[in-house]
């Protein structure tokens, strides 16, 4: 499913035109974006809802590989 998102400010002039344009494509749905603000920027208690950025990769194991005996 592909969503064609129309900003709410442009919906009066674009929504009907986009619905008509994609009428023959069942894989596309035209929707109006009615969000008022970003969810990530919503203030929590003393900024507790801040997004945490960190390196999620596992740290390397310290040390060296043992020597290999050629046979």
C-alpha positions, -999 to +999 in steps of 0.1 A: +000+000+000+013+034-009+000+065+009-001+098-009-001+123+020-016+157+014-008+185+039-040+198+056-033+233+043-033+221+007-062+197+010-089+220-003-072+224-037-053+190-040-072+162-022-099+157-048-074+160-077-051+134-062-080+110-055-091+113-091-055+108-104-050+076-084-086+063-088-075+034-110-046+023-088-058+001-059-024+002-043-025+040-036-045+057-009-047+094-006-049+107+030-048+142+046-021+148+072-039+163+102-010+162+127-005+194+146+030+188+160+058+162+159+054+135+185+091+133+193+091+170+202+063+166+227+076+179+260+076+154+289+084+159+325+115+181+326+124+170+290+123+133+300+108+124+266+139+133+246+150+109+220+181+090+230+208+086+204+234+059+210+255+034+193+236+001+193+265-020+180+280-045+203+314-035+216+344-054+205+358-081+228+392-071+241+422-092+234+437-110+204+430-142+185+451-172+195+479-182+170+469-209+145+491-240+141+497-248+104+493-285+098 
